[in-house]
């Protein structure tokens, strides 16, 4: 098996973008929580966050990009897998335990199958909602990431063998595959189609592969996409129009291309040493660094705090509650990052 090779400059703008994607997912779950019946507030939340789940496709593309960019010469597959486990598992196991404890305290029934599949991160392979959304719901995407990590030591050498002049065509072919997935789901019922397009690790691996191709394109100096400001406008336009396209395209395909442009543009800007953008500022980088912990803790915080707030409160109280949820999730994320994620990652690597 080929060794993993690529060493480049830090991509701080991508770290900042990671926070924006995590915040979009937070907003999506706030919107879905139904904390208010006020028509105006519901309309605002819908306009801002009904497409917030698009943060997940962004994460998957970004994951392929960053892992390729940071892969070190001489790193064996075994070392790579151990390092990824050290990065992901401490936060995951702790939040899994916390969610199970909360469920037990609340008196909710806990099924062994979904709970155990969630612990070992195999839940996304089961086309049953009680499994892939069981326990700490956002962890389903870690199940996909685990599959991506498994094939990364094979995918990267394969794509590195592609001549640089053809990498753009390869990226385009992968993007075409992403658009084809919803078409393949047409004969399926809604539930199985949702799993196939949104959850299934095999179909989601296309986004990860797109990220790998982007990293190789940028590293080769052959990226010819728009600059960061234009790419950001394109990505925002795609995000804003998700509610108006066919639902199965809107889940992933509609934003995959624009997000790829944005990620490549930000990486190119950082790699060329262009003027530091807001995305690479210290606050945004800090938020990006704790965003993995934030992603895992935010929904349990929303669920617990949402129960305390209750239903149909006055708008000012709802806004205050949401601000409190965000503050609590950030505080928990910082603590998880500072006292669990970083120390255990260093020790286990």
GINORVEN-V663107 format. One record per pair of residues at least 24 apart in sequence whose ideal C-beta (glycine too) atoms are under 10 Angstrom apart, sorted by the first residue. I is the first residue (numbers start at 1). J is the second residue. Records with the same first field share a line. If there is no record, write none. Layout:
I = J, J
This chain:
1 = 76, 77, 78, 153, 154, 157
2 = 77, 153, 154, 156, 157, 158, 160, 161
3 = 71, 72, 73, 74, 75, 76, 77, 79, 80, 153, 156, 157
4 = 67, 68, 70, 71, 72, 73, 74, 75, 76, 77, 79, 80, 152, 153, 156, 157, 160
5 = 68, 71, 72, 73, 74, 75, 156, 157, 160
6 = 67, 68, 69, 70, 71, 72, 73, 156, 160, 212, 215, 216, 219
7 = 69, 70, 71, 72, 73, 219
8 = 68, 69, 70, 71, 215, 218, 219, 267, 270, 271
9 = 69, 267, 270, 271, 272, 273
10 = 69, 70, 270, 271, 280, 285
11 = 62, 65, 66, 69, 70, 215, 218, 263, 266, 267, 268, 269, 270, 271, 279, 280
12 = 266, 269, 270, 276, 277, 279, 280, 281, 282, 284, 285, 288
13 = 228, 262, 263, 265, 266, 267, 268, 269, 270, 271, 274, 276, 277, 278, 279, 280, 281, 284, 285, 288
14 = 62, 65, 66, 69, 262, 263, 266, 267, 269, 270, 279, 280, 285, 288
15 = 62, 66, 266, 270, 279, 280, 284, 285, 286, 287, 288, 289, 291
16 = 266, 277, 278, 279, 280, 281, 282, 283, 284, 285, 286, 287, 288, 289, 291
17 = 58, 62, 232, 235, 259, 262, 263, 266, 267, 277, 279, 280, 284, 288, 291
18 = 55, 58, 59, 62, 63, 66, 279, 284, 285, 287, 288, 289, 290, 291, 292, 294, 295
19 = 279, 283, 284, 285, 286, 287, 288, 289, 290, 291, 294
20 = 55, 58, 235, 262, 279, 284, 287, 288, 291
21 = 52, 54, 55, 56, 57, 58, 59, 61, 62, 259, 288, 291, 295
22 = 52, 55, 58, 59, 138, 287, 288, 290, 291, 292, 293, 294, 295, 296, 298, 329, 333
23 = 49, 52, 55, 287, 291, 294, 295, 298, 326
24 = 48, 49, 51, 52, 53, 54, 55, 56, 58, 239
25 = 49, 52, 53, 54, 55, 56, 58, 59, 138, 141, 291, 294, 295, 298, 299
26 = 52, 55, 138, 291, 294, 295, 298, 299, 301, 302, 322, 325, 326, 329, 330
27 = 51, 52, 53, 55, 298, 322, 326
28 = 52, 53, 54, 55, 56, 299
29 = 53, 137, 138, 298, 299, 301, 302, 303, 306, 325
30 = 298, 299, 302, 306, 318, 321, 322, 325, 326
32 = 299, 302
33 = 299, 302, 303, 305, 306, 309, 322, 325
34 = 306, 311, 312
35 = 302, 305, 306, 309, 310, 311, 312, 313, 317, 318, 319, 321, 322, 325
36 = 309, 311, 312, 313, 314, 315, 317, 318, 319, 321, 322
37 = 311, 312, 313, 318
38 = 312, 313, 314, 315, 318
40 = 315
41 = 315, 318, 319, 322
45 = 318, 322
46 = 243
47 = 240, 243
48 = 239, 240
50 = 239, 240, 242, 243, 250
51 = 238, 239, 240, 241, 242, 243, 244, 250, 251, 254, 255
52 = 239, 242
53 = 198, 242, 250, 251, 252, 255
54 = 235, 238, 239, 242, 250, 251, 252, 254, 255, 256, 258, 259
55 = 141, 239, 255, 259, 291, 295
56 = 138, 140, 141, 144, 198, 204, 207, 251, 252, 255, 295
57 = 141, 178, 198, 204, 206, 207, 210, 251, 252, 253, 254, 255, 256, 259, 260
58 = 207, 211, 235, 239, 255, 256, 258, 259, 260, 262, 263
59 = 141, 144, 145, 207, 208, 211, 259, 291, 292, 295
60 = 141, 144, 145, 148, 204, 205, 206, 207, 208, 209, 210, 211, 252, 256, 259
61 = 178, 206, 207, 208, 209, 210, 211, 212, 213, 214, 255, 256, 257, 259, 260, 262, 263, 264
62 = 207, 208, 211, 214, 259, 260, 262, 263, 266, 267
63 = 141, 144, 145, 148, 149, 152, 207, 208, 211, 212
64 = 148, 152, 155, 156, 159, 174, 205, 206, 207, 208, 209, 210, 211, 212, 213, 214, 215, 263
65 = 208, 210, 211, 212, 213, 214, 215, 216, 217, 218, 260, 263, 264, 266, 267
66 = 211, 215, 263, 267
67 = 145, 148, 149, 152, 155, 156, 208, 211, 212, 215
68 = 152, 155, 156, 159, 160, 208, 211, 212, 213, 214, 215, 216, 218, 219
69 = 211, 212, 214, 215, 216, 218, 219, 267, 270, 271
70 = 215
71 = 152, 153, 156, 160, 212, 215
75 = 153
76 = 153
77 = 149, 150, 152, 153, 154, 156
78 = 153
79 = 153, 349
80 = 149, 152, 153, 156
81 = 146, 149, 150, 152, 153
82 = 348, 349
83 = 149, 345, 348, 349
84 = 145, 146, 148, 149, 150, 152, 349
85 = 146, 149, 345, 348, 349
86 = 341, 344, 345, 346, 347, 348, 349
87 = 145, 149, 292, 341, 342, 344, 345, 348, 349
88 = 121, 139, 142, 145, 146, 149, 292, 296, 341, 345
89 = 121, 142, 146, 344, 345, 348
90 = 293, 336, 340, 341, 342, 343, 344, 345, 347, 348
91 = 139, 142, 292, 293, 295, 296, 297, 333, 336, 337, 340, 341, 344, 345
92 = 118, 119, 121, 136, 139, 142, 143, 146, 292, 296
93 = 119, 340, 344
94 = 293, 296, 297, 336, 340, 341, 344
95 = 135, 136, 138, 139, 142, 293, 295, 296, 297, 299, 300, 332, 336, 340
96 = 120, 121, 135, 136, 139, 142, 296
97 = 135, 136
98 = 136, 296, 297, 300, 332, 336
99 = 134, 135, 136, 137, 139, 296, 297, 299, 300, 303
100 = 135, 136
102 = 136, 300, 303, 304
103 = 134, 135, 136, 300, 303
105 = 304
106 = 303, 304, 307
110 = 134, 135
111 = 135
117 = 143
118 = 142, 143
120 = 146
121 = 145, 146, 147
122 = 146, 147, 201
123 = 199
124 = 195, 198, 199, 200, 201, 202, 204
125 = 195, 199, 200, 201, 202
126 = 195, 199
127 = 188, 191, 192, 193, 194, 195, 196, 199, 200
128 = 191, 192, 195
129 = 191, 194, 195, 199
131 = 195, 199
132 = 194, 195, 198, 199, 200
133 = 199
135 = 300
136 = 296, 297, 299, 300
137 = 299, 300, 303
138 = 294, 295, 296, 297, 298, 299, 300
139 = 295, 296, 299
140 = 198, 199, 201
141 = 198, 199, 201, 204, 295, 296
142 = 292, 295, 296
143 = 199, 201, 204
144 = 199, 200, 201, 202, 203, 204, 205, 207, 208
145 = 201, 204, 208
146 = 201
147 = 200, 201, 202, 204, 205, 208
148 = 201, 204, 205, 207, 208, 209, 211, 212
149 = 208
150 = 201, 205
151 = 201, 202, 205, 208, 209
152 = 205, 208, 209, 212
155 = 205, 208, 209, 212, 213
156 = 209, 212, 215, 216
158 = 209, 212
159 = 209, 212, 213, 215, 216
160 = 212, 216, 219
162 = 213, 216, 217
163 = 220
164 = 216, 217, 219, 220, 221, 222
165 = 220, 222
166 = 222
167 = 212, 213, 214, 215, 216, 217, 218, 219, 220, 222, 223
168 = 213, 214, 217, 220, 222, 223, 224, 225
169 = 213
170 = 209, 210, 212, 213, 216, 217
171 = 209, 210, 211, 212, 213, 214, 216, 217, 223, 257, 260, 264
172 = 210, 213, 257
173 = 206, 209, 210, 213
174 = 205, 206, 207, 208, 209, 210, 211, 212, 213, 214, 256, 260
175 = 206, 207, 210, 213, 253, 256, 257, 260
176 = 206, 253, 257
177 = 203, 205, 206, 207, 209, 210, 253
178 = 203, 204, 206, 207, 209, 210, 249, 252, 253, 254, 256, 257, 260
179 = 206, 249, 252, 253, 254, 256, 257
180 = 206, 253
181 = 206, 248, 249, 251, 252, 253
182 = 246, 247, 248, 249, 250, 251, 252, 253, 254
183 = 248, 249, 253
184 = 248
185 = 248, 251
186 = 248
188 = 248
190 = 247, 248
193 = 247, 248, 251
194 = 247, 248, 251
196 = 248
197 = 247, 248, 249, 250, 251, 252, 253
198 = 248, 251, 252
199 = 251
203 = 252
204 = 252
206 = 252, 253, 256
207 = 252, 253, 256, 259, 260
210 = 256, 257, 259, 260, 263
211 = 259, 260, 263, 264
213 = 260, 264
214 = 260, 261, 263, 264, 267, 268
215 = 263, 264, 267
217 = 260, 264, 267, 268
218 = 263, 264, 265, 266, 267, 268, 270, 271, 272
219 = 267, 268, 271
221 = 268, 271, 272
223 = 261, 264, 265, 267, 268, 271
224 = 264, 268
225 = 260, 261, 262, 263, 264, 265, 268
226 = 261, 262, 264, 265
227 = 261, 265, 266, 268, 269, 274
228 = 261, 262, 264, 265, 266, 267, 268, 269, 270, 274, 277, 279
229 = 265, 269, 277
230 = 261, 262, 265
231 = 258, 259, 260, 261, 262, 263, 264, 265, 266, 268, 269
232 = 258, 261, 262, 265, 266, 277, 279
233 = 258, 262
234 = 258, 259, 261, 262, 265
235 = 259, 260, 261, 262, 263, 265
236 = 262
238 = 262
286 = 334, 337
287 = 330, 333, 334
289 = 333, 334, 337, 341, 342
290 = 329, 330, 332, 333, 334, 335, 336, 337, 338, 341
291 = 333, 337
292 = 333, 336, 337, 341
293 = 329, 330, 332, 333, 334, 335, 336, 337, 338, 340, 341, 342
294 = 326, 329, 330, 332, 333, 334, 336, 337
295 = 329, 333
296 = 329, 332, 333, 336, 341
297 = 328, 329, 330, 331, 332, 333, 335, 336
298 = 325, 326, 328, 329, 330, 332, 333
299 = 329
300 = 329, 332
301 = 325, 326, 327, 328, 329, 330, 331, 332, 333
302 = 326, 328, 329
304 = 328
305 = 329
